[in-house]
Amino acid sequence: MAIFELTKDHFENLSLTTHPRREFVSASVESSQPSGMTGTVHVFAQRSPIEKEAQKLRAFSDAASIFEDENLESIRSELVISASDLGVTDIFGSINNYMGSLDPNTGIPTTPVSINSSGPSERKKKVVEVLRFEPSVRFTSDTSRKNVTRQILFPYYRSMYPSLHWATTNYHSLNFFTASNVPSDSVLIYPAAAITTEVPKVIPYSPPEGFTFDFYINPRYYIRDEEPNTAAVATITIFDDGGGQAVAADLDTDVPAEDGFTITDSNGTSIVYYFDKDVHWSATGNVTASGVLIGIGTLGAFPPCTDVAEQVEIAINSVNGHGNMGTNTITVNRIGNVIHLTQNILGPAGNVTIDPGDTNLGLPSEAILYSGFDFGGPIYPEFKAGTIFHMSSSYTVSLVSGSSTSNYDEELDGFRIMLQLSSSAEVPPSTIPLYDGSGNIIENNEHLITAGYGGVEPYDPMTGEGTPTDLIFASSDNSLKRDHWHHVAIRWGTDAVNNGTGSFVIDGKVDSEFVIQSGSVIPQEFDNHITHLDEELGDPSAVFIGNFYEGRNNLDVTAMPNQHYIGGFFDSATSVSEGLIYGDNVGSGLDALEHGTYAFNHPLNAEVHDLKVWDHYRSLEQVVTSSMYGISSINQGDGLLFYVPPFFVKETRERDVLLTPFQNMTTTTDDPFNVAMSFGVGGHLLNLENFCREFVRKDYPRLLNLTASRIDVQVQTPLEANEYLFATSSIRKRNLTVLPCDNGLFFPGFRLLSSGSITTHPVSGSETEKYTNDFGSLDYSKISLTNLIPEETLYPGLIQVDSLGEGTPEEASGTMAAIMGASPENPGIAPGSVLTIFQRTRDGSSNEVVFFDASNLFYGNAIQPNTYEIYDSDVTGSDGKVRIRMRDNGIGGLYRADAKTPHAKWADAGSIIYEEGISVIKSPVIPYYGKEQFEVKMAGDQNIHIMEIHVPCDAGTINSSSNPQFEKLYASNFASENESEFVYITGLNFHDENLNVVARTNLARPIIKRNSDGYVFRVKVDF
């Protein structure tokens, strides 16, 4: 053994920055973990299943244990003293007695047990997770955490991360979706009463000559997210040509899905039938539904059903699950020897008899049953055309399916845009065929439609009656992609522009063209137009956004002469309660439309924004500019008829506004969410009206089936305010109709929100006070979430006892309870003179936020910028349909990142402090983000400090040992051996100044060192 000193020259220090990646998934039903969580981090990185607890573990609140002397150190001291007197010989036994008195799991004293049976240390099992919390309705630790983040951490880090303001970006999209728990007949209805004071009269939003429809759209939603048909198994009974029963097959067990099955008819002829659950062709050749298909031969042998349909009547015998039998004569579409049953002809289970003896049917054939069946697996609905714009008898713009499907999930991922003009706009979009007689997609707009569909009587040029259906055009197949933002412009400039040639422009490029040789195409006078109902049409009266209006719109209504039928959506009672203006008056004396006289069966499944209608043909350069930048000002004469960005605006008209689920009042709203509901009873209700303003006429829509109604009945079970609110399907969809926009291809024109006056620091109550940051500086791109309630409304000397945790909410009574009124614990009473939660917390900033707090055990020194991601696959109220992913932009902002096109990284819906591991979702348009479950991904910045020690073993040194057992060694005992003697080096010991061994390195195998050899050992130590 040789000992020598190492100087500073032998040490080399360096730091290595690593980026550990972490992924945390909160509780979810899909998780295989018992707790539902994956990705937790152990507090103690080094753990051993055999390590025991050396100290007694007591509860943190057990103050008495602090003054007890019974611990391992005191016992050790006593044993040392006792052993010095040689009075104790069994030292191990004494320690065993101490350790044996501990519980193996908790460490709490119990009956004596052996050390070996003691469990591993419970402290070493401790794990941490990413915590999600919301501001509480009482003053709690969560309230303090919010205040510390907003008032201390945000200002401290703001110089590094400019997005750290208690505000959110005013960049949103209109979100239209369908799900089992939300209404499918909701729609935004913008009033468009004719202006009769001008000659000729003017119909708002209706281009009199040329036009350009201009908008962004993202077909985001998956059809297989819809609820499949899971009805009970039905039995199909097939008869042969002679009328005798040939087979009765259970679809779930008796019929192979691909090979088919063979039956023998009364003539001894064998016929192979097959079943299939996927239906891609309807009677009109369009993709509309799925069901059970019955045909002859093996699966796939039958050609597509694309011939001209003929309506015939057939008799259907059905037996339901209760044994009741009935015979129905129904009208079906027959295409050659194939029939399509489009009616629900039986209950949850039963027999259906299709008699081929009927001359109208002529089996053997193929039948498609659309409902009431189960094929041994879910039958999912097909994509249905969804309407973007609709003005009755004027224009319809819809999203329809393409032919492309994805390879990995067989979901539709190709789409088209369809345009219907004039009377052709009355044809329900889903009934329009997009395939020719051979089953091929129609690309030529001249042959898109030649006959009437959807119950619309074709136009007869001889009599002038019926509905012309020749003005229907579409973009090319798969011109739009799922999860992609596309800019769409549809333009036409009369026959004076490009010889009447119009075009679909998608993403700045001409996609397809159509020709209309006319000076105008959208009617402006409707009094003399005769429909197939032989009634005079009324004015369009409204623009429908997000759905298609199916119903009458006539002048000659017996019950109400001169009734503008669509105008009935803006009757007096509705206009007063929802704050609507029709024409120059509120309601104009119109009667309400009766339910059942109209339908909205074409809900849009997409997100849209920047909706514009122009009254002229826009050049390609103008279209490209419009796809990049929003409108900053609207000037008379620029030709813009309709514009919905959508922006949050402070102004709305007076309407009925809920204060609690049981009380409302007539007032306006100037915040993005219902402040009275949030700070009074803890409920979330989006002020959707403030986001839907149409900027040309400064008008607001009727939100059909998207409003919140007061509960007027007595409830027996006490619930929280949100339980009452989210129990209503219209409120669930209302709260998700506006979402943060992630379209990075576009930048809005925020100057459109300016009031005309120039000021850098808007004062309270001004038109621009909501567009400020935390400094109070004007920023039109921001929605301020501070000072939502004036502090003057507080009662400074009154503190509710339960807000300090010293009582229960039920104990709050007397003066304080009378002043505050409705509370989260009791939302059914009348509101008081101050909002309860505001009085309890003294915090008037938005509570509609969600925090995520990750320990530094996840990331080290800080979260690495541009690596943080949060994903909620089931946003509250969406039934799993709405999924939102957030990512950080590298400068402290969280932006939405769901699209496959570039994202708007500047549009922050939240903030993150990388050094603290704290993120917050601030946007109030996402209700309770991550409440059901969430996933967090991140990479950290962690420094690993390394000390490298260079230990020299020069020639002529380290060739002897002071070990008494040392012997000089030679390579061999042969006389011919002339090599010098050598030593084995087996390890290195590092000593401090007191020669205590502080580190040690063992070599995997001994190193031979002769006198002439020189080595340098490089030892690395990580910290």
Protein Blocks (a to p, Z undefined) as FASTA:
>chain_A
ZZddddfklpccdddddddddddddddfkbmbfnlpahiacfblbacfkbccfbdcddfk
lmklmmpcbdfklmmmmmmmmmmnopafblmlmmmmmmmmpcfklopacddddfklpccd
fklmpccddddddddfbdcfklmmmmmmmmmmmmmmmmmmmmlccbddddddddddddfk
bcfkbccddddddcfkbccdddehiafkbccdddddddfbcfklpccdfbdcdddddddf
kopafbdcdfklmpcfklopadddfkopacdddddfbdfbdfkopafbdcddddedjehk
accdfbccdddddddddddfkopacddddddddehjaccdfbdfbdfbdcddddfkbmkl
opacddddfehpaehiacddddddddfbdcehkbccdddddfbdcfklopafbdcdddde
hjllmpcfklpccbdfkopacfblklmpccdeehiacddfknopajdfkbccdddehkbc
ehiacddddddebjkngghpacddeehiafbdcddddfbfbdfbfklpccfkopacddek
iacehiacdddddfbdfklghiafklmmmgfklmmmnopaehjbghjlpacddehiaccf
bbcddddehiacdfbdcdfklmmmmmmpccfbdcehilpabdcfbacdfbdcdddddfbf
kbccddddfbfbdfklmmmnopacddfklmmccfklopacddehiaccddfbdcfbdcdf
klmmmmpmklmmmmmmpccdfbfkbccdfklmpghiacfbdcehiaklmmccfkopacfk
bccfehkbcfklpcfkbccfklnopacfklpgcjllmmnmpafklmmbccdfbdfklmmn
opabdfbbcdddddfklnomaccehiaccddfbdghklomaccddddehiopacddfbfb
dcdfklccbdcdfknopacdfbfkbghehklpccdddddddddddddddddddehiakbc
fbfkbccddfblcfklcbdcddddfbdcdddfkopafbdcddfbdcdddfkbccdddddd
dZZ
